[in-house]
Amino acid sequence: MQPGPKNSITDVPGIKVGHAQDMKLMSGTTVVLPDQAAVAAVDCRGGAPGTRETDVLHQANFVEEVHAIVLSGGSAMGLDAASGVAAWLKKNGRGFSVAKGVSVPIVPAAILFDLLNGGEKSRNAEHTYFEFGKKAAEIANSDCQLGNVGAGTGAKAGALKGGIGNASLIYNSGNSKDKGYTIGALAVVNSFGSVTLPDRGDFWAWPFERDDEFGGRGTPDFSQEIEIDKQKKTINELPLDFDFESPFRQAEHSSKSDSINNKGTDGGVSMNTTLCVVATDAMLSKAQAQRIAIMTQDGFARAIRPVHTPFDGDIVFVLSTGEIPLSNSVSYEIARLGMMAGDCAARAIARGVYSAKSLGKLAGYQDTFKQ
């Protein structure tokens, strides 16, 4: 298994990505756009999700394919981005055909909370996210933009600036084409938990790094010097506790807070969430795509600590373009593809934070851990 040429979800043929954002607003939208309708599934593990049209992806439900996946900032207002994408799809004659000349674009979406990141939220007008969605769909392409772009523009990961990350792998199965199955992941990292080890720049996802894609720090040195009975001793132990400071605060105090703390807003609205889209050219059913979505969540656990908290809305979407049939060993192929998806998700999460630059009060990884 090797990364694709762009190390991106767009290494999967027929997959494009578009971003739209307002840097002063510190928010934006990302669209994953297949050239043709794609089989899709979803898995939600966070305790505070914000979604649209995810029920349609259930195996028992009628619609088999979707026409785009939307990830957006803006909390609940960001769900309007999917309407913008749907409008663009309809204008271009793309959607689920229900009658002659009548089609309905199927556009599942998920959002993250970025309302208290210090951006100029007065710039959020009635149709801001609708227009973000429409623009992102219009300009979708195979570029591999990372960091402060699209839905990752105002994201925060633990105490660091979050952002958009990408990763891919190619696996040459006996039943696949010459170049093999391709699987790619795009992640928007806005997590409550940290993506790095306590008080250091090593990523939790370090064992899965390819080609120094998030700094190439190598194997972390866990040794630390402590004093016991006035004697200094070196121990190989990593502090694994976590400061569970409440992620909620009263809105009237929000202007006084430090935005790189793990805090959100009152009223039970989460400030966190990691969103991920996995795409593959392997031919999957909805049930098989669902299994891969479940396995992809393991990549979250390899890259973020703690993860899937009550404060996060962690969601994984899976898209299958269906170009390459599975071999006769279907279950083994699904197991391998799920493993690859988890690895890609972990790498995409680390790359998203590694690539995000400091913005406003949010400190970027490379400014925080200068090498």
C-alpha positions, 0 to 999 in steps of 0.5 A: 500500500502506497499513497497516491500521487496527490496523497489526497481523496482526489486520487480516487478517479471521479472525485473532486473537492471544492472549498469556499470561505471568508477569512474574516468570518473565519468560516467556510464550506467544503464539498466532495463532489463525485462526477457520477452519483455514488453509493454512500454510507455514514457513521456517527460517533460524536455526542453532538452531531449536526447533520442533514439527509443522513437517514437516507443513507441507512441500508434499509432506505430506498435511495442508493446513491448521493450526488455530493457530500457537504462539510461546513462550518457555521454550526446549524446555519452551515447546513444551508450550504447543502441547499446551495450545492443542491441548487448548483446540481439541479441547475446542471441536471444532476440528481435522483430522477423522479419523473421525466425532467424532474430530479432531486439532488441528494446532498447529505451534510454535516457541520461543525461549530466555529462561531466563537473563534474570533472571526467577524460573525457580523459577516454571516448574512442570511444566505452566506452558507448557501452561497459558500455551498454553490461556489464550492460546487462550481469550483470543485477540482482535483487540487489538494488544498490543506489547512485553513480552507473551506470548512477548516477555515476557522476550525480548532483542534484541542489547543491548536488551529485545526483545518483540512487534511487529506491522505490516500492509499493504493492497494493492488488486489488480484481482481483490481486494475493495474493501479489497484484500488484507491482509497482516500480520506478528507478530514476537517479537524475541529476536535475537543481532544488533542491530536498531539501528545501532552505538551509536545509536538508529536502526533498521536498518529505518528506510527501511520505517517508516510513520507514525512507528511506531517513533519517527520518527527519519527518515533517519540522519545517518551523518557522524562526526568523526574525527582524522587527523594531528591534524586533525578531519575529518568522514566519512560512514561507518558502522562495520559490524564486529560484536563476535562475543563468544561467546553461550555461557557456563558455567551456574555463572557465569550469575548473574554475567553482565550480561544485556544482553550477547549471551550464552547458556548452555553445552551448545550451547543458543541464547539467541536467535531471532526468530519471525514469523507472517505472515497474509493473506486472499489465497488461497494454496496451500502452495507459494505460502505457502512462497514468501512465507515465504522472501521474508519472511526478507528482512525479517529481514535488513533489520531485524537485523544479523547475522541467521540466525546459528548461535545463532538459531532464526529461523523464519517461518510463513505463514497464508492464510485464503483469502478472496480469490482471486489474479488471473490474474497469479498469479506477480506477485501472489505476488511483491508479497505476498512483498515486502509480507510482508518489509516488514511483518516488518522493521517488526514487528521494529523496533516490537517492540523500540521498544515493549518496556519495561525489565524486570529487567536488560534495558534498553528502547529508549526508556530507552536512547535518550531523545529 
